[in-house]
Amino acid sequence: MTATPVFAAGAAGTRTNVMDYDQPLVWVILLLMLFGMVMVYSASISLPDSPKFANYTNTYFLQRQAIFIVVSIMAGLFAFRVRIETWQRIAPYLFAGTLILLALVLIPGIGKGVNGAKRWLSFRVFNLQPSELMKLFVVLYAADYTVRKQQFMHQLTKGFLPMAAAVGCVGLLLLLEPDLGAFGVIVCIAMGILFLGGINGIWFGGIGATLVGIFSLVIILSPWRRERIFAYMNPWVEENALGKAYQLSHSLIAFGRGELFGVGLGGSVEKLNYLPEAHTDFLLAVIGEELGFVGVLAVVLLFYWIVKRSFDIGRQAIAMDQTFAGLAAKGIGIWIGVQAFINMGVNLGLLPTKGLTLPLMSYGGSGVLINCVGLAILLRIDYENRVRMRGGRV
C-alpha cells in the first residue's frame, strides 16, 4: 500500500494526520530482512572452501536468501489483504492442517532429515518446515480458542485442558523430530495468550511449574541433551570445547573479537569454517564479530521495536472490543520476542544450544516466509484499528 495520509477529525474538531498503516514498523521489518541478507552473505561467502559445500558458489546463499525475501514479501502482501475476521474463522483448520504436516514429517520417505533431525518436507524446489507454520497458526488458534472459551477461562477442565491437549499433541510430534526449541517457543506462545486472555492465575502458576518439570524430565531422560547441558555450563573444558560446546565456544570467541565496534564488515575469522551454521543459527555471532557490540545492540533494539508495537497494536484492538485481533497481535509479539531472545541467548552463552534461527534475518525460506506472513497479519490488525478509529467499516 502507498503511504497516503488520511485525515480524521480530532476530539476538539482539529484535523489529525493518520496513516493507513504503521510505516515505521514496515521499515523496521524490511531493514531487518535486508540487514540479515547482507550478514548471511558475509557469513556464507567462505562456505565453498569446505568439502561439504564445494559445489556451491560464493553467492549461492545470498541469491537464495534474496529469492526467499522477495517471495516472503509477496506472501505478506497477500496475507495483509485477508481480513482478521477471516483469519479467525479459518484458525482451527490451519492448526489442524499443520498438525497433519507435522505427522507427515515423521513418515519415512516423506520427511527429510538433516543432521539427524527430521523437520522438513521436501518439495524439490524448496523445503517446508511445518514447525515454522505451527508457530504462527498456534497464535491464531490460541487467540480464537481464548475468545470462544472466554467464560470458561477460570476453569481447569473446560478452559485449560482442551488447549493443553492440543499443544501436547504438537509437542509430542516435535519431540519425535526432535525439535525441543520449537516446542518451547510454541508453549510460550500458547501460555502467553492464555495468560493475557484471563486464565486463572493459580492454575497458570501451577501449569508453568509443571511445564518446567516436563522440560527438565525430557532433558534428564535424553543422554545427548544432558551432555549438551553439561557442556553449556562449562564450555571451555577441552573435551566440551572440542565436542558438544564447539559451536558455543567459537560463538563466544567471535563476540570477544568484535569488542565495541567489530573487526569490520566481512572481516570475521570465525565464519571461515570454524563456527558451524554461522549463516543460520549463529548469525548473531558473526554480527557481533564484524560489527561489535554496537551492531548487536542495533539488532536488539529493532526487535524490541517490533515486540513493543505488537503489544501496542494489541492493546488498541482490545480497547475497541476486537479481542481476537488484540490477542493475535500480542501473540505475534510473544512469538517474535521469545524466538529472538532464545537465539540471542544461545549465541551469547546465556542459554543451552538450540536449533532456532533469528527471525527475519537467518538463512532459510520457511522461517522468513512465515515471519513475514505473521507480521503482515499484525499490520492488518493495525490497519483495521485505524479504519475503526476513523469511523469506517473494515
Protein Blocks (a to p, Z undefined) as FASTA:
>chain_A
ZZddcddddfkopacdddfbdfklmmmmmmmmmmmmmmmmmmmmmmmmpmklmmpcfklm
mmmmmmmmmmmmmmmmmmmmpcfklmmmmmmmmmmmmmmmmmmmmpghkacceehiafbd
cehjaccdfklmmmmmmmmmmmmmmmmmmmmmmpfklmmmmmmmmmmmmmmmmmmmpcfk
lmmmmmmmmmmmmmmnopafklmmmmmmmmmmmmmmmmmmmmklmmmmmmmmmmmbmklm
mmmmmmmmmmmmmmmmnmmnonbehiafklnomaghklmmmmmmmmmmmnommlmmmmmm
mmmmmmmmmmmmmmmmmmnopaklmmmmmmmmmmmmmmmmmmmmmmnopaccddddcehk
agcfklmmmmmmmmmmmmmmmmmmmmmmnopaZZ
